[in-house]
Amino acid sequence: MMTSTDPIGSGLIASFARPGGNVTGLTSIAGEIGGKHLELLKEIVPRLNRVAILMAEGPANDLFIKETEITARALKIQLLSFVFGGPDDFEGTFRTMTKERANGLLVRLGPRGSSGYDKRVAELAAKSRLPSISNPTRWAEAGGLMSYGADFDINDRRAATYVDKILKGTKAADLPVEAPMKFEFVINLKAAKQIGLRIPPNVLARADKVIK
């Protein structure tokens, strides 16, 4: 595995140190990163108090919501969950977000196979004037406001070392599962301008990449 969100919760492995079966590799810890996303949104939108979560169906989101709720309570933010079934649902979902008075958006579109949705969702977020953040860099590159998450290119290269060891006879059960070694923080200033938002200099200075 290269980017598993919750390999222990889903039963793929027994523990990170000792997987115990025939599965090993890397985790994206994407299920545990929602708190950081909320903190970043709160830094640029101090009045943030109702955040929508747009997510695909799947058990990985249970961990994400559980972990994110801890930070949400500390920041006095109410989370609003929206599960989409496909691209035909997007416009209606964003209309509901507006009715529910959401003023921030966490985007969890799922694996890389759903990357075709990014541009459309980013356009609707801008139209709804919702500051947004997601895990993969591709989100900010598609027009979303911010992305923060594991560098998947590094995960891809690290996965190759696992393949090499297993092909040479090492058992998967004996190879500890790795957490991400590097995270990327990307800010899209064009998206910020589109929704009339100013990014504080101290947040801008922390970005690994700024899209102008």
Residue frames as qw, qx, qy, qz and C-alpha x, y, z in Angstrom:
[[0.000, 0.889, 0.458, 0.000, 0.00, 0.00, 0.00],
 [0.464, 0.304, 0.030, 0.831, 1.17, 3.53, -0.82],
 [0.099, -0.312, 0.089, -0.941, -1.32, 5.98, 0.69],
 [0.434, -0.463, -0.771, -0.058, -3.61, 4.05, 3.03],
 [0.234, -0.658, 0.036, -0.715, -5.58, 6.34, 5.35],
 [0.589, -0.466, 0.438, -0.494, -6.40, 4.00, 8.25],
 [0.573, 0.269, -0.763, -0.131, -4.75, 0.59, 7.74],
 [0.027, 0.057, -0.874, 0.482, -5.21, -0.46, 11.38],
 [0.472, 0.207, 0.393, -0.761, -8.87, 0.57, 11.57],
 [0.714, 0.346, -0.286, -0.538, -9.64, -1.12, 8.26],
 [0.911, -0.185, 0.351, -0.111, -8.00, -4.36, 9.43],
 [0.717, 0.628, -0.298, 0.060, -5.17, -4.40, 6.90],
 [0.480, 0.390, -0.618, 0.486, -2.44, -4.47, 9.57],
 [0.632, -0.529, -0.528, 0.205, -2.14, -5.20, 13.28],
 [0.345, -0.841, -0.037, 0.415, 0.17, -2.26, 14.05],
 [0.392, 0.889, -0.231, -0.049, 2.56, 0.08, 12.26],
 [0.214, -0.684, 0.698, 0.001, 5.63, -1.50, 13.86],
 [0.242, -0.109, 0.961, 0.078, 4.50, -5.09, 13.24],
 [0.519, 0.121, -0.327, -0.780, 1.96, -5.36, 10.40],
 [0.519, -0.125, 0.766, -0.358, 1.59, -9.08, 11.13],
 [0.771, 0.398, 0.457, -0.197, 0.13, -10.22, 7.81],
 [0.645, 0.196, 0.489, 0.553, 0.82, -9.93, 4.10],
 [0.202, 0.878, 0.261, 0.348, 0.28, -6.17, 3.81],
 [0.493, -0.552, -0.082, 0.667, 2.77, -3.37, 4.49],
 [0.400, 0.573, 0.321, 0.639, 3.88, -0.09, 2.93],
 [0.169, 0.060, -0.177, 0.968, 3.05, 3.53, 3.64],
 [0.043, -0.723, -0.671, 0.157, 0.21, 5.48, 5.18],
 [0.189, 0.582, 0.188, 0.768, -0.87, 9.02, 4.28],
 [0.196, -0.353, -0.631, 0.663, -2.30, 9.65, 7.80],
 [0.111, -0.304, -0.357, -0.876, -4.95, 11.60, 5.87],
 [0.488, -0.580, -0.622, -0.195, -7.57, 10.48, 8.36],
 [0.557, -0.567, -0.362, 0.487, -5.76, 12.31, 11.17],
 [0.390, 0.050, 0.115, 0.912, -4.96, 15.54, 9.38],
 [0.074, -0.742, -0.536, -0.396, -8.34, 17.27, 9.59],
 [0.447, -0.782, -0.255, 0.351, -7.38, 19.09, 12.78],
 [0.436, -0.296, 0.250, 0.812, -4.45, 20.72, 11.04],
 [0.143, 0.440, 0.585, 0.666, -6.72, 21.72, 8.18],
 [0.258, -0.842, -0.468, -0.073, -9.13, 23.41, 10.59],
 [0.493, -0.638, -0.050, 0.589, -6.28, 25.27, 12.29],
 [0.354, -0.017, 0.407, 0.842, -5.03, 26.62, 8.96],
 [0.027, -0.631, -0.583, -0.511, -8.51, 27.74, 7.93],
 [0.396, -0.819, -0.375, 0.176, -9.03, 29.41, 11.30],
 [0.494, -0.391, 0.086, 0.772, -5.77, 31.35, 10.90],
 [0.146, 0.090, 0.434, 0.884, -6.95, 32.96, 7.69],
 [0.372, -0.506, -0.452, -0.634, -10.65, 33.19, 8.63],
 [0.044, 0.155, -0.681, 0.714, -10.79, 34.20, 12.32],
 [0.571, -0.015, 0.212, -0.793, -14.63, 34.22, 12.27],
 [0.491, 0.107, -0.814, -0.290, -14.71, 30.59, 11.11],
 [0.431, -0.175, 0.636, -0.615, -17.44, 28.74, 13.00],
 [0.825, 0.241, 0.401, -0.318, -19.26, 26.38, 10.60],
 [0.032, 0.534, -0.738, -0.412, -17.14, 24.15, 8.37],
 [0.896, 0.256, 0.026, -0.362, -18.55, 21.80, 5.76],
 [0.371, -0.387, 0.814, 0.225, -16.79, 18.51, 5.03],
 [0.760, 0.438, -0.177, -0.447, -17.32, 17.26, 1.48],
 [0.305, -0.430, 0.849, 0.028, -16.38, 13.60, 1.38],
 [0.590, 0.146, -0.684, -0.404, -16.73, 10.45, -0.63],
 [0.880, -0.337, 0.020, -0.333, -18.34, 7.42, 0.94],
 [0.720, 0.297, -0.574, 0.254, -16.01, 5.07, 2.81],
 [0.750, -0.557, -0.317, 0.164, -14.92, 3.90, 6.28],
 [0.573, 0.108, -0.164, 0.795, -11.78, 6.06, 6.19],
 [0.087, -0.582, -0.094, -0.803, -13.95, 9.11, 6.77],
 [0.691, -0.630, -0.344, -0.083, -15.07, 7.77, 10.15],
 [0.704, -0.280, -0.160, 0.633, -11.54, 8.25, 11.48],
 [0.273, 0.347, 0.130, 0.887, -11.25, 11.63, 9.77],
 [0.358, -0.682, -0.267, -0.579, -14.43, 12.99, 11.38],
 [0.764, -0.550, -0.298, 0.157, -13.55, 11.53, 14.79],
 [0.635, -0.138, -0.078, 0.756, -10.10, 13.13, 14.78],
 [0.138, 0.430, 0.203, 0.869, -11.29, 16.44, 13.30],
 [0.453, -0.730, -0.402, -0.318, -14.05, 16.82, 15.88],
 [0.674, -0.449, -0.279, 0.516, -11.43, 17.05, 18.65],
 [0.337, -0.023, 0.085, 0.937, -9.91, 20.18, 17.11],
 [0.148, -0.540, -0.476, -0.678, -13.33, 21.52, 16.11],
 [0.534, -0.716, -0.449, 0.036, -14.49, 21.50, 19.72],
 [0.566, -0.385, -0.120, 0.719, -11.32, 23.28, 20.85],
 [0.181, 0.031, 0.266, 0.946, -11.78, 25.97, 18.19],
 [0.322, 0.462, 0.510, -0.650, -15.56, 26.20, 18.76],
 [0.306, 0.294, -0.556, -0.715, -16.31, 25.15, 15.18],
 [0.752, 0.181, 0.499, -0.391, -19.36, 23.16, 14.13],
 [0.115, -0.239, 0.832, 0.487, -18.73, 20.51, 11.47],
 [0.708, 0.384, 0.181, -0.564, -21.31, 19.87, 8.73],
 [0.403, -0.205, 0.840, 0.300, -20.84, 16.58, 6.87],
 [0.669, 0.524, -0.033, -0.526, -21.85, 16.12, 3.21],
 [0.552, -0.136, 0.782, 0.256, -21.40, 12.81, 1.39],
 [0.488, 0.540, -0.253, -0.637, -21.48, 12.97, -2.40],
 [0.829, 0.114, 0.546, -0.034, -22.31, 10.12, -4.71],
 [0.620, 0.285, 0.467, 0.562, -20.96, 11.65, -7.92],
 [0.225, -0.010, 0.148, 0.963, -20.51, 14.86, -9.90],
 [0.208, -0.539, -0.564, -0.590, -24.26, 15.30, -10.39],
 [0.507, -0.664, -0.516, 0.189, -24.56, 15.88, -6.63],
 [0.491, -0.041, -0.172, 0.853, -22.10, 18.77, -6.38],
 [0.055, -0.394, -0.163, -0.903, -24.28, 21.76, -7.22],
 [0.606, -0.585, -0.386, -0.376, -27.10, 20.72, -4.93],
 [0.740, -0.335, -0.381, 0.441, -24.63, 19.97, -2.16],
 [0.344, 0.074, -0.110, 0.929, -23.11, 23.45, -2.37],
 [0.307, -0.521, -0.272, -0.748, -26.56, 25.03, -2.31],
 [0.732, -0.547, -0.403, -0.041, -27.23, 23.15, 0.92],
 [0.623, -0.124, -0.277, 0.722, -23.90, 24.31, 2.36],
 [0.048, 0.334, 0.058, 0.939, -24.96, 27.90, 1.69],
 [0.561, -0.558, -0.344, -0.506, -28.32, 27.33, 3.39],
 [0.804, -0.428, -0.348, 0.225, -26.50, 25.80, 6.36],
 [0.103, -0.979, 0.139, -0.106, -24.33, 28.97, 6.57],
 [0.880, -0.140, 0.082, 0.447, -21.02, 27.17, 6.16],
 [0.121, 0.975, -0.174, -0.065, -18.05, 29.58, 6.06],
 [0.121, -0.628, 0.754, 0.149, -15.28, 27.06, 5.45],
 [0.921, 0.243, -0.103, -0.287, -14.78, 23.80, 3.55],
 [0.393, -0.460, 0.787, 0.118, -12.70, 20.65, 4.06],
 [0.750, 0.418, -0.280, -0.428, -12.53, 18.60, 0.86],
 [0.447, -0.314, 0.838, 0.015, -12.02, 14.83, 0.92],
 [0.690, 0.420, -0.237, -0.540, -12.62, 13.63, -2.61],
 [0.964, -0.054, 0.258, -0.043, -10.85, 10.34, -2.05],
 [0.726, -0.207, 0.444, 0.483, -8.03, 8.67, -3.98],
 [0.126, -0.425, 0.405, 0.800, -6.27, 10.04, -6.98],
 [0.190, 0.311, 0.844, 0.395, -8.85, 8.46, -9.25],
 [0.035, 0.819, 0.563, -0.109, -11.31, 11.22, -8.32],
 [0.341, -0.371, 0.088, 0.859, -8.92, 14.02, -9.36],
 [0.109, 0.368, 0.593, 0.708, -11.24, 14.83, -12.27],
 [0.252, -0.791, -0.556, -0.045, -13.66, 16.33, -9.74],
 [0.481, -0.383, -0.217, 0.758, -11.17, 18.82, -8.31],
 [0.126, 0.097, 0.247, 0.956, -11.61, 21.65, -10.79],
 [0.323, -0.537, -0.564, -0.538, -15.42, 21.53, -10.66],
 [0.562, -0.633, -0.484, 0.223, -15.53, 21.45, -6.87],
 [0.424, -0.252, -0.082, 0.866, -12.96, 24.28, -6.65],
 [0.029, -0.307, -0.380, -0.872, -15.12, 26.38, -8.99],
 [0.468, -0.629, -0.540, -0.307, -18.20, 25.78, -6.84],
 [0.579, -0.492, -0.363, 0.539, -16.25, 26.60, -3.66],
 [0.257, -0.045, 0.087, 0.961, -15.16, 29.91, -5.22],
 [0.224, -0.449, -0.500, -0.706, -18.69, 30.66, -6.42],
 [0.589, -0.646, -0.480, -0.074, -19.95, 30.00, -2.88],
 [0.029, 0.791, -0.335, 0.511, -17.08, 32.11, -1.46],
 [0.885, -0.460, 0.038, -0.062, -15.95, 29.23, 0.73],
 [0.019, 0.735, -0.676, 0.058, -12.29, 29.11, 1.84],
 [0.982, 0.018, -0.062, -0.176, -11.25, 25.52, 1.22],
 [0.096, -0.649, 0.754, -0.015, -8.46, 23.08, 2.03],
 [0.978, 0.078, -0.069, -0.180, -7.68, 19.48, 1.11],
 [0.800, -0.419, 0.347, 0.256, -4.83, 16.97, 1.38],
 [0.755, 0.149, 0.377, 0.515, -3.23, 16.63, -2.05],
 [0.211, -0.410, 0.206, 0.863, -1.30, 19.37, -3.80],
 [0.119, 0.289, 0.728, 0.610, -3.48, 18.80, -6.85],
 [0.067, -0.766, -0.622, 0.146, -6.36, 20.50, -4.99],
 [0.144, -0.765, -0.005, 0.627, -4.64, 23.88, -4.83],
 [0.214, -0.215, 0.627, 0.717, -3.34, 23.42, -8.37],
 [0.088, 0.459, 0.813, 0.348, -6.92, 22.85, -9.58],
 [0.111, -0.565, -0.218, -0.788, -8.10, 26.14, -8.07],
 [0.626, -0.636, -0.447, 0.061, -8.72, 25.30, -4.40],
 [0.160, -0.950, 0.144, -0.227, -7.48, 27.78, -1.80],
 [0.193, -0.685, 0.682, -0.168, -5.05, 25.61, 0.15],
 [0.927, 0.018, -0.367, -0.073, -3.67, 22.08, 0.33],
 [0.199, -0.655, 0.664, -0.302, -1.77, 20.45, 3.16],
 [0.965, -0.081, 0.148, -0.199, -0.80, 16.81, 3.23],
 [0.732, -0.317, 0.512, 0.320, 1.79, 14.13, 2.60],
 [0.243, 0.642, -0.514, -0.515, 4.05, 14.46, -0.42],
 [0.920, 0.160, 0.288, -0.212, 2.75, 11.55, -2.50],
 [0.629, 0.668, -0.396, 0.029, 5.76, 11.63, -4.85],
 [0.059, -0.563, 0.764, -0.310, 7.99, 10.66, -1.94],
 [0.737, -0.076, 0.548, -0.388, 5.54, 7.95, -0.91],
 [0.861, 0.467, -0.074, -0.185, 5.65, 6.55, -4.44],
 [0.437, 0.641, -0.605, 0.180, 9.44, 6.32, -4.36],
 [0.327, -0.415, 0.741, -0.415, 9.46, 4.80, -0.88],
 [0.878, 0.103, 0.270, -0.382, 6.92, 2.18, -2.01],
 [0.736, 0.542, -0.404, -0.043, 9.44, 0.99, -4.59],
 [0.065, 0.531, -0.777, 0.331, 11.89, 0.11, -1.79],
 [0.671, -0.111, 0.570, -0.461, 9.23, -2.10, -0.20],
 [0.882, 0.398, -0.052, -0.248, 8.67, -3.90, -3.50],
 [0.453, 0.627, -0.619, 0.137, 12.42, -4.46, -3.81],
 [0.234, -0.409, 0.776, -0.420, 12.74, -5.95, -0.32],
 [0.791, 0.070, 0.426, -0.435, 9.72, -8.24, -0.72],
 [0.816, 0.509, -0.226, -0.154, 10.91, -9.51, -4.10],
 [0.343, 0.567, -0.703, 0.259, 14.23, -10.33, -2.45],
 [0.582, -0.114, -0.798, 0.107, 12.51, -12.47, 0.17],
 [0.020, -0.052, 0.551, -0.833, 11.64, -10.21, 3.10],
 [0.102, -0.530, -0.842, -0.022, 8.20, -10.94, 4.55],
 [0.111, -0.643, -0.238, -0.720, 5.67, -8.10, 4.52],
 [0.658, -0.674, -0.332, -0.056, 4.90, -8.86, 8.18],
 [0.717, -0.347, -0.108, 0.595, 8.49, -7.91, 9.09],
 [0.319, 0.295, 0.168, 0.885, 8.48, -4.51, 7.34],
 [0.053, -0.539, -0.507, 0.671, 7.13, -1.68, 9.55],
 [0.255, 0.780, 0.492, 0.290, 4.57, 0.64, 7.96],
 [0.381, -0.043, -0.054, 0.922, 5.98, 4.13, 7.38],
 [0.077, 0.848, 0.393, -0.348, 4.26, 7.43, 8.08],
 [0.489, 0.820, 0.095, 0.282, 4.86, 10.30, 5.63],
 [0.678, -0.187, -0.074, 0.707, 8.36, 11.78, 5.71],
 [0.147, -0.084, 0.103, 0.980, 7.41, 15.15, 4.23],
 [0.196, 0.720, 0.633, -0.209, 4.30, 17.32, 4.11],
 [0.259, 0.221, 0.334, 0.879, 3.51, 20.04, 1.57],
 [0.054, 0.706, 0.481, -0.517, 1.61, 23.26, 2.24],
 [0.264, 0.223, 0.500, 0.794, 0.40, 25.06, -0.90],
 [0.138, 0.641, 0.409, -0.635, -1.56, 28.33, -1.12],
 [0.349, 0.463, 0.581, 0.571, -3.37, 29.53, -4.23],
 [0.083, -0.375, -0.187, 0.904, -3.41, 33.34, -4.18],
 [0.213, -0.093, -0.542, -0.808, -5.60, 33.48, -7.29],
 [0.406, -0.462, -0.778, -0.129, -8.26, 31.52, -5.40],
 [0.299, -0.465, -0.485, 0.677, -7.88, 33.83, -2.39],
 [0.026, 0.178, -0.149, -0.972, -8.38, 36.90, -4.57],
 [0.273, -0.249, -0.728, -0.577, -11.41, 35.33, -6.22],
 [0.455, -0.598, -0.660, -0.017, -13.24, 35.03, -2.89],
 [0.095, -0.843, 0.029, -0.528, -11.94, 38.34, -1.53],
 [0.824, -0.551, -0.067, 0.112, -9.67, 36.82, 1.10],
 [0.182, 0.832, -0.467, 0.235, -6.33, 38.14, 2.33],
 [0.902, -0.101, -0.355, 0.222, -3.81, 35.53, 3.44],
 [0.438, -0.884, 0.150, 0.062, -1.92, 36.71, 6.57],
 [0.360, 0.764, -0.532, 0.064, 1.83, 37.14, 5.94],
 [0.361, -0.480, 0.767, -0.226, 2.76, 34.69, 8.71],
 [0.827, 0.182, 0.502, -0.178, 0.69, 31.95, 7.01],
 [0.668, 0.731, -0.119, -0.074, 2.00, 32.82, 3.56],
 [0.035, 0.764, -0.640, 0.076, 5.59, 32.57, 4.83],
 [0.582, -0.270, 0.749, -0.164, 5.04, 28.95, 5.88],
 [0.844, 0.440, 0.132, -0.277, 3.88, 27.78, 2.45],
 [0.652, -0.205, 0.588, 0.432, 6.13, 25.41, 0.50],
 [0.262, 0.229, 0.613, 0.709, 4.58, 26.70, -2.72],
 [0.209, 0.580, 0.330, -0.715, 2.51, 29.77, -3.59],
 [0.384, 0.420, 0.684, 0.457, 0.41, 29.79, -6.76],
 [0.007, -0.505, -0.091, 0.858, 0.11, 33.31, -8.15]]
